[in-house]
Amino acid sequence: MDLPTPEQIKEYIAAQLSCEHIDVEGDGQHFYATIVSPSFEGQRAVARQRAVYAALGERILGSNAQIHALSMKTYTPSEWAAEQAK
């Protein structure tokens, strides 16, 4: 099984979530993502993470998961703007 690239992870998330910004770094098994989506508005961190996991589906949750670890920071567009202004 080929290990996914950070670019592929980005594409998988973008295909399922409306995102204004996605940055993914990683080594093929362990990834770190920054995701900005208006769909996160009004959601707590755990709900945002579940939405990202759902976007990745079997790639992260299945018995043959390609992605073994994903750390993420999730922001709404306004939270991201405030973060960038710091």
C-alpha positions in Angstrom: 0.0 0.0 0.0 1.4 3.4 -1.0 1.7 5.9 1.7 -0.2 9.2 1.1 1.6 12.5 0.5 0.7 15.7 2.3 -0.7 17.0 -1.0 -3.0 13.9 -1.3 -4.2 14.5 2.3 -5.0 18.1 1.4 -6.9 16.9 -1.6 -8.9 14.3 0.4 -10.0 17.0 2.9 -10.8 19.6 0.3 -12.9 17.2 -1.6 -15.2 16.8 1.4 -15.0 20.1 3.3 -15.4 23.6 2.0 -12.1 25.1 3.0 -10.5 28.5 2.6 -7.1 27.3 3.6 -5.4 23.9 4.1 -1.8 23.3 4.9 -0.6 19.7 5.5 2.9 18.5 6.4 4.0 15.0 7.1 6.2 12.0 6.5 3.7 9.6 4.9 2.3 8.2 8.1 2.2 11.1 10.6 0.7 14.4 9.5 0.0 17.8 10.8 -2.7 19.9 9.3 -4.0 23.5 9.6 -7.6 23.7 8.2 -9.7 26.8 7.8 -13.4 26.2 7.0 -16.6 28.2 7.3 -18.3 24.9 8.2 -16.5 25.0 11.6 -18.5 28.0 12.6 -20.3 27.2 15.9 -18.5 23.9 16.4 -16.4 22.8 19.2 -12.9 21.4 18.5 -14.0 17.7 18.8 -16.8 18.3 16.2 -14.3 19.9 13.9 -11.9 17.0 14.2 -14.7 14.5 13.6 -15.6 16.4 10.4 -12.0 16.1 9.2 -11.8 12.4 10.1 -15.1 11.9 8.2 -13.6 13.6 5.2 -10.7 11.2 5.3 -12.9 8.2 5.9 -11.3 4.8 5.6 -7.9 6.4 4.9 -7.7 7.2 8.6 -10.5 5.2 10.3 -10.5 1.9 8.4 -8.8 -1.4 9.3 -6.3 -0.7 6.5 -5.8 2.9 7.3 -3.0 4.7 5.4 -2.8 7.6 7.8 -1.6 6.6 11.3 -1.6 10.0 13.0 -3.1 13.3 12.2 -2.6 16.3 14.4 -4.7 19.3 13.4 -5.5 22.9 14.2 -8.9 23.9 12.9 -10.2 27.5 12.5 -13.2 29.4 11.2 -12.2 32.1 8.7 -12.5 34.8 11.4 -10.4 32.8 13.9 -7.8 32.3 11.2 -7.8 36.0 10.4 -7.2 36.8 14.1 -4.5 34.1 14.3 -2.7 35.7 11.3 -2.9 39.1 12.8 -1.0 38.0 15.9 
